[in-house]
Amino acid sequence: MKVFLWWFVVGATMAVAVIMLQGGIREAMQTQGSLWGLKLVELLTTIIGGGLLGGCVALILDRIKKS
């Protein structure tokens, strides 16, 4: 579980870095009205997806290393 959590945080951080490089955070900040919530959900799903990808790959590699 410790391995998953560490790599989840690393994957989520990398996803945030990519979003920031592409200008997604600025775009979300400039969004007006009801689109703000939609943009926020879009960013959060991307960040959580990056974390899940990192965590799951780490678990698979950890299991391979143990066997």
PQR file with spaces between the fields and no chain letter, atoms N, CA, C, O and H, PARSE charges and radii, in Angstrom:
ATOM       1  N    MET     1       0.821   -1.191    0.000 -0.4000 1.5000
ATOM       2  CA   MET     1       0.000    0.000    0.000 -0.0000 2.0000
ATOM       3  C    MET     1       0.871    1.264    0.000  0.5500 1.7000
ATOM       4  O    MET     1       0.527    2.275   -0.612 -0.5500 1.4000
ATOM       5  N    LYS     2       1.988    1.178    0.691 -0.4000 1.5000
ATOM       6  CA   LYS     2       2.894    2.318    0.760 -0.0000 2.0000
ATOM       7  C    LYS     2       3.451    2.653   -0.621  0.5500 1.7000
ATOM       8  O    LYS     2       3.584    3.821   -0.984 -0.5500 1.4000
ATOM       9  H    LYS     2       2.268    0.356    1.188  0.4000 1.0000
ATOM      10  N    VAL     3       3.775    1.604   -1.389 -0.4000 1.5000
ATOM      11  CA   VAL     3       4.300    1.788   -2.744 -0.0000 2.0000
ATOM      12  C    VAL     3       3.248    2.458   -3.621  0.5500 1.7000
ATOM      13  O    VAL     3       3.550    3.381   -4.377 -0.5500 1.4000
ATOM      14  H    VAL     3       3.667    0.654   -1.094  0.4000 1.0000
ATOM      15  N    PHE     4       2.007    1.981   -3.508 -0.4000 1.5000
ATOM      16  CA   PHE     4       0.930    2.553   -4.322 -0.0000 2.0000
ATOM      17  C    PHE     4       0.722    4.027   -4.002  0.5500 1.7000
ATOM      18  O    PHE     4       0.617    4.856   -4.905 -0.5500 1.4000
ATOM      19  H    PHE     4       1.762    1.231   -2.894  0.4000 1.0000
ATOM      20  N    LEU     5       0.663    4.350   -2.715 -0.4000 1.5000
ATOM      21  CA   LEU     5       0.415    5.743   -2.326 -0.0000 2.0000
ATOM      22  C    LEU     5       1.528    6.671   -2.797  0.5500 1.7000
ATOM      23  O    LEU     5       1.268    7.771   -3.284 -0.5500 1.4000
ATOM      24  H    LEU     5       0.748    3.676   -1.981  0.4000 1.0000
ATOM      25  N    TRP     6       2.771    6.215   -2.645 -0.4000 1.5000
ATOM      26  CA   TRP     6       3.895    7.055   -3.079 -0.0000 2.0000
ATOM      27  C    TRP     6       3.814    7.336   -4.574  0.5500 1.7000
ATOM      28  O    TRP     6       3.931    8.485   -5.000 -0.5500 1.4000
ATOM      29  H    TRP     6       2.982    5.321   -2.249  0.4000 1.0000
ATOM      30  N    TRP     7       3.616    6.291   -5.369 -0.4000 1.5000
ATOM      31  CA   TRP     7       3.581    6.472   -6.814 -0.0000 2.0000
ATOM      32  C    TRP     7       2.288    7.121   -7.289  0.5500 1.7000
ATOM      33  O    TRP     7       2.264    7.725   -8.361 -0.5500 1.4000
ATOM      34  H    TRP     7       3.521    5.357   -5.023  0.4000 1.0000
ATOM      35  N    PHE     8       1.207    7.008   -6.509 -0.4000 1.5000
ATOM      36  CA   PHE     8      -0.017    7.747   -6.819 -0.0000 2.0000
ATOM      37  C    PHE     8       0.263    9.244   -6.729  0.5500 1.7000
ATOM      38  O    PHE     8      -0.125   10.010   -7.610 -0.5500 1.4000
ATOM      39  H    PHE     8       1.226    6.517   -5.638  0.4000 1.0000
ATOM      40  N    VAL     9       0.939    9.652   -5.660 -0.4000 1.5000
ATOM      41  CA   VAL     9       1.277   11.072   -5.485 -0.0000 2.0000
ATOM      42  C    VAL     9       2.214   11.532   -6.602  0.5500 1.7000
ATOM      43  O    VAL     9       2.040   12.622   -7.147 -0.5500 1.4000
ATOM      44  H    VAL     9       1.254    9.029   -4.944  0.4000 1.0000
ATOM      45  N    VAL    10       3.198   10.714   -6.940 -0.4000 1.5000
ATOM      46  CA   VAL    10       4.131   11.077   -8.011 -0.0000 2.0000
ATOM      47  C    VAL    10       3.386   11.204   -9.343  0.5500 1.7000
ATOM      48  O    VAL    10       3.604   12.166  -10.079 -0.5500 1.4000
ATOM      49  H    VAL    10       3.339    9.829   -6.498  0.4000 1.0000
ATOM      50  N    GLY    11       2.522   10.255   -9.657 -0.4000 1.5000
ATOM      51  CA   GLY    11       1.753   10.298  -10.907 -0.0000 2.0000
ATOM      52  C    GLY    11       0.816   11.492  -10.973  0.5500 1.7000
ATOM      53  O    GLY    11       0.677   12.122  -12.022 -0.5500 1.4000
ATOM      54  H    GLY    11       2.344    9.474   -9.059  0.4000 1.0000
ATOM      55  N    ALA    12       0.171   11.805   -9.852 -0.4000 1.5000
ATOM      56  CA   ALA    12      -0.722   12.965   -9.825 -0.0000 2.0000
ATOM      57  C    ALA    12       0.066   14.260   -9.992  0.5500 1.7000
ATOM      58  O    ALA    12      -0.384   15.180  -10.674 -0.5500 1.4000
ATOM      59  H    ALA    12       0.284   11.293   -9.000  0.4000 1.0000
ATOM      60  N    THR    13       1.238   14.331   -9.373 -0.4000 1.5000
ATOM      61  CA   THR    13       2.082   15.519   -9.511 -0.0000 2.0000
ATOM      62  C    THR    13       2.550   15.689  -10.947  0.5500 1.7000
ATOM      63  O    THR    13       2.584   16.805  -11.466 -0.5500 1.4000
ATOM      64  H    THR    13       1.604   13.583   -8.819  0.4000 1.0000
ATOM      65  N    MET    14       2.909   14.593  -11.585 -0.4000 1.5000
ATOM      66  CA   MET    14       3.326   14.666  -12.983 -0.0000 2.0000
ATOM      67  C    MET    14       2.159   15.102  -13.875  0.5500 1.7000
ATOM      68  O    MET    14       2.359   15.852  -14.831 -0.5500 1.4000
ATOM      69  H    MET    14       2.882   13.686  -11.164  0.4000 1.0000
ATOM      70  N    ALA    15       0.956   14.642  -13.573 -0.4000 1.5000
ATOM      71  CA   ALA    15      -0.218   15.059  -14.347 -0.0000 2.0000
ATOM      72  C    ALA    15      -0.455   16.561  -14.185  0.5500 1.7000
ATOM      73  O    ALA    15      -0.778   17.246  -15.155 -0.5500 1.4000
ATOM      74  H    ALA    15       0.793   14.033  -12.797  0.4000 1.0000
ATOM      75  N    VAL    16      -0.297   17.073  -12.962 -0.4000 1.5000
ATOM      76  CA   VAL    16      -0.451   18.513  -12.735 -0.0000 2.0000
ATOM      77  C    VAL    16       0.613   19.285  -13.514  0.5500 1.7000
ATOM      78  O    VAL    16       0.327   20.333  -14.093 -0.5500 1.4000
ATOM      79  H    VAL    16      -0.036   16.516  -12.174  0.4000 1.0000
ATOM      80  N    ALA    17       1.835   18.765  -13.525 -0.4000 1.5000
ATOM      81  CA   ALA    17       2.911   19.439  -14.263 -0.0000 2.0000
ATOM      82  C    ALA    17       2.590   19.515  -15.752  0.5500 1.7000
ATOM      83  O    ALA    17       2.810   20.549  -16.382 -0.5500 1.4000
ATOM      84  H    ALA    17       2.067   17.914  -13.055  0.4000 1.0000
ATOM      85  N    VAL    18       2.078   18.438  -16.311 -0.4000 1.5000
ATOM      86  CA   VAL    18       1.726   18.436  -17.735 -0.0000 2.0000
ATOM      87  C    VAL    18       0.584   19.409  -18.008  0.5500 1.7000
ATOM      88  O    VAL    18       0.606   20.140  -18.997 -0.5500 1.4000
ATOM      89  H    VAL    18       1.899   17.597  -15.800  0.4000 1.0000
ATOM      90  N    ILE    19      -0.416   19.413  -17.124 -0.4000 1.5000
ATOM      91  CA   ILE    19      -1.542   20.345  -17.293 -0.0000 2.0000
ATOM      92  C    ILE    19      -1.046   21.783  -17.234  0.5500 1.7000
ATOM      93  O    ILE    19      -1.491   22.624  -18.015 -0.5500 1.4000
ATOM      94  H    ILE    19      -0.434   18.818  -16.320  0.4000 1.0000
ATOM      95  N    MET    20      -0.124   22.074  -16.311 -0.4000 1.5000
ATOM      96  CA   MET    20       0.400   23.433  -16.199 -0.0000 2.0000
ATOM      97  C    MET    20       1.211   23.818  -17.433  0.5500 1.7000
ATOM      98  O    MET    20       1.135   24.957  -17.893 -0.5500 1.4000
ATOM      99  H    MET    20       0.237   21.391  -15.677  0.4000 1.0000
ATOM     100  N    LEU    21       1.987   22.877  -17.972 -0.4000 1.5000
ATOM     101  CA   LEU    21       2.762   23.159  -19.176 -0.0000 2.0000
ATOM     102  C    LEU    21       1.869   23.451  -20.376  0.5500 1.7000
ATOM     103  O    LEU    21       2.202   24.281  -21.221 -0.5500 1.4000
ATOM     104  H    LEU    21       2.049   21.951  -17.598  0.4000 1.0000
ATOM     105  N    GLN    22       0.751   22.774  -20.441 -0.4000 1.5000
ATOM     106  CA   GLN    22      -0.156   22.962  -21.567 -0.0000 2.0000
ATOM     107  C    GLN    22      -1.077   24.167  -21.393  0.5500 1.7000
ATOM     108  O    GLN    22      -1.824   24.514  -22.308 -0.5500 1.4000
ATOM     109  H    GLN    22       0.480   22.100  -19.754  0.4000 1.0000
ATOM     110  N    GLY    23      -1.030   24.801  -20.231 -0.4000 1.5000
ATOM     111  CA   GLY    23      -1.861   25.977  -19.991 -0.0000 2.0000
ATOM     112  C    GLY    23      -3.267   25.669  -19.537  0.5500 1.7000
ATOM     113  O    GLY    23      -4.139   26.536  -19.595 -0.5500 1.4000
ATOM     114  H    GLY    23      -0.424   24.518  -19.488  0.4000 1.0000
ATOM     115  N    GLY    24      -3.506   24.465  -19.091 -0.4000 1.5000
ATOM     116  CA   GLY    24      -4.856   24.069  -18.663 -0.0000 2.0000
ATOM     117  C    GLY    24      -5.313   24.763  -17.402  0.5500 1.7000
ATOM     118  O    GLY    24      -6.501   25.053  -17.260 -0.5500 1.4000
ATOM     119  H    GLY    24      -2.798   23.760  -19.043  0.4000 1.0000
ATOM     120  N    ILE    25      -4.401   25.041  -16.475 -0.4000 1.5000
ATOM     121  CA   ILE    25      -4.773   25.715  -15.235 -0.0000 2.0000
ATOM     122  C    ILE    25      -5.202   27.153  -15.534  0.5500 1.7000
ATOM     123  O    ILE    25      -6.212   27.626  -15.013 -0.5500 1.4000
ATOM     124  H    ILE    25      -3.436   24.806  -16.590  0.4000 1.0000
ATOM     125  N    ARG    26      -4.439   27.833  -16.366 -0.4000 1.5000
ATOM     126  CA   ARG    26      -4.783   29.213  -16.733 -0.0000 2.0000
ATOM     127  C    ARG    26      -6.123   29.260  -17.455  0.5500 1.7000
ATOM     128  O    ARG    26      -6.938   30.152  -17.217 -0.5500 1.4000
ATOM     129  H    ARG    26      -3.619   27.448  -16.790  0.4000 1.0000
ATOM     130  N    GLU    27      -6.340   28.298  -18.331 -0.4000 1.5000
ATOM     131  CA   GLU    27      -7.607   28.230  -19.072 -0.0000 2.0000
ATOM     132  C    GLU    27      -8.775   28.026  -18.117  0.5500 1.7000
ATOM     133  O    GLU    27      -9.832   28.635  -18.288 -0.5500 1.4000
ATOM     134  H    GLU    27      -5.678   27.574  -18.524  0.4000 1.0000
ATOM     135  N    ALA    28      -8.591   27.174  -17.115 -0.4000 1.5000
ATOM     136  CA   ALA    28      -9.656   26.929  -16.143 -0.0000 2.0000
ATOM     137  C    ALA    28      -9.916   28.159  -15.285  0.5500 1.7000
ATOM     138  O    ALA    28     -11.061   28.439  -14.929 -0.5500 1.4000
ATOM     139  H    ALA    28      -7.733   26.680  -16.977  0.4000 1.0000
ATOM     140  N    MET    29      -8.858   28.897  -14.952 -0.4000 1.5000
ATOM     141  CA   MET    29      -9.015   30.096  -14.122 -0.0000 2.0000
ATOM     142  C    MET    29      -9.763   31.190  -14.888  0.5500 1.7000
ATOM     143  O    MET    29     -10.496   31.972  -14.283 -0.5500 1.4000
ATOM     144  H    MET    29      -7.928   28.669  -15.241  0.4000 1.0000
ATOM     145  N    GLN    30      -9.587   31.253  -16.199 -0.4000 1.5000
ATOM     146  CA   GLN    30     -10.220   32.294  -17.008 -0.0000 2.0000
ATOM     147  C    GLN    30     -11.643   31.937  -17.422  0.5500 1.7000
ATOM     148  O    GLN    30     -12.359   32.773  -17.973 -0.5500 1.4000
ATOM     149  H    GLN    30      -8.992   30.617  -16.691  0.4000 1.0000
ATOM     150  N    THR    31     -12.054   30.703  -17.160 -0.4000 1.5000
ATOM     151  CA   THR    31     -13.388   30.256  -17.539 -0.0000 2.0000
ATOM     152  C    THR    31     -14.428   30.955  -16.664  0.5500 1.7000
ATOM     153  O    THR    31     -14.254   31.057  -15.449 -0.5500 1.4000
ATOM     154  H    THR    31     -11.472   30.024  -16.713  0.4000 1.0000
ATOM     155  N    GLN    32     -15.480   31.423  -17.266 -0.4000 1.5000
ATOM     156  CA   GLN    32     -16.529   32.146  -16.547 -0.0000 2.0000
ATOM     157  C    GLN    32     -17.762   31.266  -16.364  0.5500 1.7000
ATOM     158  O    GLN    32     -18.023   30.371  -17.168 -0.5500 1.4000
ATOM     159  H    GLN    32     -15.622   31.340  -18.253  0.4000 1.0000
ATOM     160  N    GLY    33     -18.505   31.526  -15.314 -0.4000 1.5000
ATOM     161  CA   GLY    33     -19.814   30.922  -15.109 -0.0000 2.0000
ATOM     162  C    GLY    33     -19.802   29.443  -14.799  0.5500 1.7000
ATOM     163  O    GLY    33     -18.938   28.938  -14.082 -0.5500 1.4000
ATOM     164  H    GLY    33     -18.293   32.253  -14.661  0.4000 1.0000
ATOM     165  N    SER    34     -20.798   28.754  -15.367 -0.4000 1.5000
ATOM     166  CA   SER    34     -21.009   27.345  -15.036 -0.0000 2.0000
ATOM     167  C    SER    34     -19.944   26.432  -15.638  0.5500 1.7000
ATOM     168  O    SER    34     -19.816   25.279  -15.226 -0.5500 1.4000
ATOM     169  H    SER    34     -21.500   29.164  -15.949  0.4000 1.0000
ATOM     170  N    LEU    35     -19.184   26.929  -16.601 -0.4000 1.5000
ATOM     171  CA   LEU    35     -18.121   26.108  -17.179 -0.0000 2.0000
ATOM     172  C    LEU    35     -16.992   25.865  -16.185  0.5500 1.7000
ATOM     173  O    LEU    35     -16.222   24.918  -16.345 -0.5500 1.4000
ATOM     174  H    LEU    35     -19.288   27.866  -16.936  0.4000 1.0000
ATOM     175  N    TRP    36     -16.883   26.721  -15.147 -0.4000 1.5000
ATOM     176  CA   TRP    36     -15.836   26.579  -14.141 -0.0000 2.0000
ATOM     177  C    TRP    36     -15.911   25.197  -13.479  0.5500 1.7000
ATOM     178  O    TRP    36     -14.892   24.523  -13.327 -0.5500 1.4000
ATOM     179  H    TRP    36     -17.509   27.490  -15.017  0.4000 1.0000
ATOM     180  N    GLY    37     -17.106   24.783  -13.091 -0.4000 1.5000
ATOM     181  CA   GLY    37     -17.279   23.472  -12.456 -0.0000 2.0000
ATOM     182  C    GLY    37     -16.922   22.341  -13.396  0.5500 1.7000
ATOM     183  O    GLY    37     -16.309   21.355  -12.988 -0.5500 1.4000
ATOM     184  H    GLY    37     -17.934   25.330  -13.215  0.4000 1.0000
ATOM     185  N    LEU    38     -17.301   22.482  -14.645 -0.4000 1.5000
ATOM     186  CA   LEU    38     -17.000   21.464  -15.643 -0.0000 2.0000
ATOM     187  C    LEU    38     -15.495   21.347  -15.872  0.5500 1.7000
ATOM     188  O    LEU    38     -14.960   20.243  -15.968 -0.5500 1.4000
ATOM     189  H    LEU    38     -17.799   23.283  -14.977  0.4000 1.0000
ATOM     190  N    LYS    39     -14.818   22.487  -15.958 -0.4000 1.5000
ATOM     191  CA   LYS    39     -13.362   22.489  -16.144 -0.0000 2.0000
ATOM     192  C    LYS    39     -12.666   21.888  -14.932  0.5500 1.7000
ATOM     193  O    LYS    39     -11.688   21.155  -15.079 -0.5500 1.4000
ATOM     194  H    LYS    39     -15.252   23.384  -15.879  0.4000 1.0000
ATOM     195  N    LEU    40     -13.163   22.193  -13.733 -0.4000 1.5000
ATOM     196  CA   LEU    40     -12.577   21.667  -12.510 -0.0000 2.0000
ATOM     197  C    LEU    40     -12.695   20.148  -12.460  0.5500 1.7000
ATOM     198  O    LEU    40     -11.746   19.462  -12.080 -0.5500 1.4000
ATOM     199  H    LEU    40     -13.957   22.788  -13.614  0.4000 1.0000
ATOM     200  N    VAL    41     -13.852   19.621  -12.841 -0.4000 1.5000
ATOM     201  CA   VAL    41     -14.045   18.165  -12.881 -0.0000 2.0000
ATOM     202  C    VAL    41     -13.108   17.545  -13.904  0.5500 1.7000
ATOM     203  O    VAL    41     -12.535   16.483  -13.660 -0.5500 1.4000
ATOM     204  H    VAL    41     -14.624   20.178  -13.149  0.4000 1.0000
ATOM     205  N    GLU    42     -12.948   18.200  -15.046 -0.4000 1.5000
ATOM     206  CA   GLU    42     -12.047   17.702  -16.085 -0.0000 2.0000
ATOM     207  C    GLU    42     -10.600   17.638  -15.577  0.5500 1.7000
ATOM     208  O    GLU    42      -9.894   16.659  -15.824 -0.5500 1.4000
ATOM     209  H    GLU    42     -13.413   19.062  -15.245  0.4000 1.0000
ATOM     210  N    LEU    43     -10.170   18.668  -14.878 -0.4000 1.5000
ATOM     211  CA   LEU    43      -8.807   18.683  -14.338 -0.0000 2.0000
ATOM     212  C    LEU    43      -8.627   17.632  -13.252  0.5500 1.7000
ATOM     213  O    LEU    43      -7.604   16.947  -13.214 -0.5500 1.4000
ATOM     214  H    LEU    43     -10.743   19.463  -14.677  0.4000 1.0000
ATOM     215  N    LEU    44      -9.617   17.499  -12.367 -0.4000 1.5000
ATOM     216  CA   LEU    44      -9.495   16.528  -11.275 -0.0000 2.0000
ATOM     217  C    LEU    44      -9.458   15.092  -11.792  0.5500 1.7000
ATOM     218  O    LEU    44      -8.697   14.270  -11.281 -0.5500 1.4000
ATOM     219  H    LEU    44     -10.447   18.055  -12.399  0.4000 1.0000
ATOM     220  N    THR    45     -10.271   14.785  -12.801 -0.4000 1.5000
ATOM     221  CA   THR    45     -10.234   13.423  -13.340 -0.0000 2.0000
ATOM     222  C    THR    45      -8.886   13.131  -14.002  0.5500 1.7000
ATOM     223  O    THR    45      -8.391   12.006  -13.928 -0.5500 1.4000
ATOM     224  H    THR    45     -10.889   15.453  -13.217  0.4000 1.0000
ATOM     225  N    THR    46      -8.300   14.124  -14.639 -0.4000 1.5000
ATOM     226  CA   THR    46      -6.982   13.939  -15.247 -0.0000 2.0000
ATOM     227  C    THR    46      -5.915   13.704  -14.187  0.5500 1.7000
ATOM     228  O    THR    46      -5.054   12.839  -14.347 -0.5500 1.4000
ATOM     229  H    THR    46      -8.702   15.038  -14.699  0.4000 1.0000
ATOM     230  N    ILE    47      -5.972   14.467  -13.113 -0.4000 1.5000
ATOM     231  CA   ILE    47      -4.987   14.332  -12.031 -0.0000 2.0000
ATOM     232  C    ILE    47      -5.140   12.984  -11.338  0.5500 1.7000
ATOM     233  O    ILE    47      -4.144   12.310  -11.074 -0.5500 1.4000
ATOM     234  H    ILE    47      -6.672   15.170  -12.983  0.4000 1.0000
ATOM     235  N    ILE    48      -6.367   12.585  -11.042 -0.4000 1.5000
ATOM     236  CA   ILE    48      -6.599   11.289  -10.395 -0.0000 2.0000
ATOM     237  C    ILE    48      -6.213   10.153  -11.328  0.5500 1.7000
ATOM     238  O    ILE    48      -5.676    9.140  -10.881 -0.5500 1.4000
ATOM     239  H    ILE    48      -7.176   13.133  -11.257  0.4000 1.0000
ATOM     240  N    GLY    49      -6.482   10.309  -12.624 -0.4000 1.5000
ATOM     241  CA   GLY    49      -6.083    9.288  -13.596 -0.0000 2.0000
ATOM     242  C    GLY    49      -4.578    9.115  -13.662  0.5500 1.7000
ATOM     243  O    GLY    49      -4.081    7.993  -13.756 -0.5500 1.4000
ATOM     244  H    GLY    49      -6.918   11.132  -12.987  0.4000 1.0000
ATOM     245  N    GLY    50      -3.850   10.225  -13.614 -0.4000 1.5000
ATOM     246  CA   GLY    50      -2.385   10.143  -13.591 -0.0000 2.0000
ATOM     247  C    GLY    50      -1.884    9.438  -12.342  0.5500 1.7000
ATOM     248  O    GLY    50      -0.941    8.649  -12.399 -0.5500 1.4000
ATOM     249  H    GLY    50      -4.254   11.137  -13.538  0.4000 1.0000
ATOM     250  N    GLY    51      -2.520    9.728  -11.217 -0.4000 1.5000
ATOM     251  CA   GLY    51      -2.146    9.062   -9.971 -0.0000 2.0000
ATOM     252  C    GLY    51      -2.435    7.575  -10.000  0.5500 1.7000
ATOM     253  O    GLY    51      -1.611    6.771   -9.564 -0.5500 1.4000
ATOM     254  H    GLY    51      -3.287   10.369  -11.171  0.4000 1.0000
ATOM     255  N    LEU    52      -3.601    7.204  -10.513 -0.4000 1.5000
ATOM     256  CA   LEU    52      -3.945    5.780  -10.609 -0.0000 2.0000
ATOM     257  C    LEU    52      -3.011    5.038  -11.552  0.5500 1.7000
ATOM     258  O    LEU    52      -2.612    3.907  -11.274 -0.5500 1.4000
ATOM     259  H    LEU    52      -4.270    7.857  -10.867  0.4000 1.0000
ATOM     260  N    LEU    53      -2.668    5.663  -12.653 -0.4000 1.5000
ATOM     261  CA   LEU    53      -1.742    5.036  -13.592 -0.0000 2.0000
ATOM     262  C    LEU    53      -0.393    4.781  -12.925  0.5500 1.7000
ATOM     263  O    LEU    53       0.151    3.680  -13.008 -0.5500 1.4000
ATOM     264  H    LEU    53      -2.992    6.582  -12.879  0.4000 1.0000
ATOM     265  N    GLY    54       0.141    5.808  -12.264 -0.4000 1.5000
ATOM     266  CA   GLY    54       1.424    5.656  -11.576 -0.0000 2.0000
ATOM     267  C    GLY    54       1.378    4.601  -10.486  0.5500 1.7000
ATOM     268  O    GLY    54       2.290    3.782  -10.370 -0.5500 1.4000
ATOM     269  H    GLY    54      -0.301    6.702  -12.196  0.4000 1.0000
ATOM     270  N    GLY    55       0.313    4.616   -9.681 -0.4000 1.5000
ATOM     271  CA   GLY    55       0.185    3.655   -8.585 -0.0000 2.0000
ATOM     272  C    GLY    55       0.033    2.226   -9.072  0.5500 1.7000
ATOM     273  O    GLY    55       0.649    1.314   -8.521 -0.5500 1.4000
ATOM     274  H    GLY    55      -0.428    5.281   -9.774  0.4000 1.0000
ATOM     275  N    CYS    56      -0.773    2.023  -10.088 -0.4000 1.5000
ATOM     276  CA   CYS    56      -0.997    0.663  -10.595 -0.0000 2.0000
ATOM     277  C    CYS    56       0.250    0.095  -11.269  0.5500 1.7000
ATOM     278  O    CYS    56       0.574   -1.078  -11.087 -0.5500 1.4000
ATOM     279  H    CYS    56      -1.274    2.764  -10.535  0.4000 1.0000
ATOM     280  N    VAL    57       0.945    0.911  -12.039 -0.4000 1.5000
ATOM     281  CA   VAL    57       2.185    0.447  -12.657 -0.0000 2.0000
ATOM     282  C    VAL    57       3.206    0.091  -11.577  0.5500 1.7000
ATOM     283  O    VAL    57       3.927   -0.899  -11.706 -0.5500 1.4000
ATOM     284  H    VAL    57       0.682    1.865  -12.187  0.4000 1.0000
ATOM     285  N    ALA    58       3.270    0.893  -10.512 -0.4000 1.5000
ATOM     286  CA   ALA    58       4.201    0.603   -9.417 -0.0000 2.0000
ATOM     287  C    ALA    58       3.852   -0.713   -8.733  0.5500 1.7000
ATOM     288  O    ALA    58       4.747   -1.487   -8.395 -0.5500 1.4000
ATOM     289  H    ALA    58       2.685    1.697  -10.407  0.4000 1.0000
ATOM     290  N    LEU    59       2.568   -0.977   -8.525 -0.4000 1.5000
ATOM     291  CA   LEU    59       2.166   -2.243   -7.909 -0.0000 2.0000
ATOM     292  C    LEU    59       2.534   -3.439   -8.786  0.5500 1.7000
ATOM     293  O    LEU    59       3.010   -4.459   -8.288 -0.5500 1.4000
ATOM     294  H    LEU    59       1.841   -0.349   -8.800  0.4000 1.0000
ATOM     295  N    ILE    60       2.311   -3.307  -10.086 -0.4000 1.5000
ATOM     296  CA   ILE    60       2.655   -4.399  -11.008 -0.0000 2.0000
ATOM     297  C    ILE    60       4.154   -4.655  -10.993  0.5500 1.7000
ATOM     298  O    ILE    60       4.588   -5.804  -10.908 -0.5500 1.4000
ATOM     299  H    ILE    60       1.924   -2.478  -10.491  0.4000 1.0000
ATOM     300  N    LEU    61       4.945   -3.593  -11.074 -0.4000 1.5000
ATOM     301  CA   LEU    61       6.397   -3.763  -11.078 -0.0000 2.0000
ATOM     302  C    LEU    61       6.907   -4.296   -9.741  0.5500 1.7000
ATOM     303  O    LEU    61       7.866   -5.068   -9.706 -0.5500 1.4000
ATOM     304  H    LEU    61       4.593   -2.660  -11.143  0.4000 1.0000
ATOM     305  N    ASP    62       6.274   -3.889   -8.646 -0.4000 1.5000
ATOM     306  CA   ASP    62       6.656   -4.398   -7.326 -0.0000 2.0000
ATOM     307  C    ASP    62       6.359   -5.887   -7.211  0.5500 1.7000
ATOM     308  O    ASP    62       7.145   -6.641   -6.638 -0.5500 1.4000
ATOM     309  H    ASP    62       5.495   -3.262   -8.674  0.4000 1.0000
ATOM     310  N    ARG    63       5.238   -6.302   -7.751 -0.4000 1.5000
ATOM     311  CA   ARG    63       4.883   -7.722   -7.707 -0.0000 2.0000
ATOM     312  C    ARG    63       5.832   -8.555   -8.565  0.5500 1.7000
ATOM     313  O    ARG    63       6.215   -9.660   -8.182 -0.5500 1.4000
ATOM     314  H    ARG    63       4.599   -5.690   -8.217  0.4000 1.0000
ATOM     315  N    ILE    64       6.211   -8.018   -9.730 -0.4000 1.5000
ATOM     316  CA   ILE    64       7.159   -8.722  -10.602 -0.0000 2.0000
ATOM     317  C    ILE    64       8.514   -8.848   -9.906  0.5500 1.7000
ATOM     318  O    ILE    64       9.162   -9.892   -9.978 -0.5500 1.4000
ATOM     319  H    ILE    64       5.901   -7.120  -10.041  0.4000 1.0000
ATOM     320  N    LYS    65       8.935   -7.775   -9.229 -0.4000 1.5000
ATOM     321  CA   LYS    65      10.223   -7.786   -8.545 -0.0000 2.0000
ATOM     322  C    LYS    65      10.255   -8.815   -7.417  0.5500 1.7000
ATOM     323  O    LYS    65      11.295   -9.429   -7.176 -0.5500 1.4000
ATOM     324  H    LYS    65       8.409   -6.927   -9.170  0.4000 1.0000
ATOM     325  N    LYS    66       9.141   -9.011   -6.727 -0.4000 1.5000
ATOM     326  CA   LYS    66       9.085   -9.955   -5.607 -0.0000 2.0000
ATOM     327  C    LYS    66       9.087  -11.410   -6.074  0.5500 1.7000
ATOM     328  O    LYS    66       9.503  -12.298   -5.329 -0.5500 1.4000
ATOM     329  H    LYS    66       8.297   -8.512   -6.922  0.4000 1.0000
ATOM     330  N    SER    67       8.630  -11.659   -7.291 -0.4000 1.5000
ATOM     331  CA   SER    67       8.550  -13.057   -7.742 -0.0000 2.0000
ATOM     332  C    SER    67       9.771  -13.496   -8.496  0.5500 1.7000
ATOM     333  O    SER    67       9.846  -14.644   -8.935 -0.5500 1.4000
ATOM     334  H    SER    67       8.293  -10.938   -7.896  0.4000 1.0000
